[in-house]
Amino acid sequence: MARFVLKVAESEDELRQYNSVRREVFVHEQGIFEEKDGDEHDSVALPIIGLDTASEQVVGVVRCYPLGNGDWMGGRLAVLPGFRGRLGALLVRKAMEEVQCRGCRNFYAHIQEQNVKFFQRLGWFLTGESSVFSNVVHYDMQVVFDN
């Protein structure tokens, strides 16, 4: 059974692997982006990684960035195929922990339709808004912290 280390990416190698996992999932696998999935939020985002201890490779990622007034946005949750079903919830919980430690009150995310129930099981709720991004339906979700 795989074991994971969850942490904020720090080294150049960790950041390179973090970006590689995002590119693999969002560009190559899902085709949501044409060449890369980076945007203006990456410069202030908290890059969280899941390291497989057996291979010492990054196999899952998620990012979080501040919106202001104690609100944060999560996104770009990506797990390589061989690790799905085991790592996603750990990454989301780690992201929730990291932003809450930084004073987050409201944590938001745009969740792909097939992942809504997964997030609901982790304590998130639908805000009632949906949108289509690159032909994929996304729902706005939120979790509230009582800091």
N, C-alpha and C positions, 0 to 999 in steps of 0.2 A: 504494500500500500504506500502510495506517495505521501511524503511529508513536505510541508511548505513552510517557508519563512516569509512573513508578510512585513513589509517595511516601505518607507519612503525611499525612492531611488536617490542615490547620492553620487556614485562614481560615474565617470564617463562611460564605462562598459555597461553599467546598469541602465543608464539613460539610453544608450544605443539599443540595448535589448528591449527596453520598454517601447521605444518607437518602432522597432522591428515587429513586435507582437501586434501593435495597433495596425501597422501597415498590412501584415499578413491577414488579419481578420477583416478589417474594414475596406481595404482596397482589393486584395486578391480573392478572398473568400466570398465576402458579401457584395462587393462591387458598389458600395455606397459612395466611395470617392474614386476618382480616376487615377491619381498618382500618389497622393499622400493625404492624411486626415488631419494634419496640423492646422491650427488657426491662431488667432491673436490671443486666445486664452492660455495657450501653452507657456507663455512667458511668465505667467504668475501662478500656474497650476501646481498643485501638489501631486507629483507622479508616484503612485503607489504600485508596488510590484509584488508578485507572488513568485518566489524562487522555489523550484523543485530541488530539494536537498540531495537527491540522488545524482542529478546531472549538473547541479549548480547553475542552471539556466533559468531565465525569466520565462514563465509559461502563462502568466496572467497579469493583467494590468487594469488600473482604473485611475482616473484623474479627478481632482476636485479643485475648484477655484472660488475665491471670495467674490460675492456680489456687492458686499457692503451692508452695513447695519446688522451684522450678525448672520446674514444669509449667505449660503454657499450653494454652488451648483456642482453636481457630480456628472460624470459622463465617461465615454470611451471605455466602458467596461468590456474587456476582451480576454478570452481564455482560449488557448490553443486546443484544438479538437480532442486530443488524447487526455486532457485534464478537465474537461467539462463535467459537470455534475458533482465535482468535488471542491473546486476552487472558487467558483463565482460567489457563493454566499460568504465565504471567508473574506474575499476582497471587499464586498459591500460592507460587511461589518467593520473591517479595518478602516475603510473610508469614513464610516459613521463615527468611529472612535476618534480618528484623527481630527475631523472637523469639529467635533464636540469639544475636544481638548483645546481648540483654538477659538472657543466662544460661540460656535454656531448655534443658532436657535431654530432656523428653518433650513432644511437641506432639500434641494430640488434636483430633479433629473427628468430628461426626456427619454422615456423607456420604449423600446420596440414592443409592438403589440404582443408578441409571443412570450415576452418576459414579464408582463404585468403581474400575473399570479405569483411568480417567483418573488417579486419585490413586495407584494402584499404579505406574503408569508414572513418577510423580514421586518414588517411593521410600517411599511410605506402605504400611502393611500392616494387614490386618484384625485386630481384637482378638478376634473371635468373637462379639461382641454385636450384636444388631439390635433395632430398636424401630420402632414406627409412630407418626408424629407427623402429625396432620391428614391421615390416610389416605395418607401417603407413607412408604414403607419407608426407613429410614435404617440405616446400618451404622457402628459405632464403628471408627475407624481411628486410627493413630498413626504418627509418625515419631520416631526417637530420634537425638539429636545426641551426638557424642562431644566435649564441650567440654573 
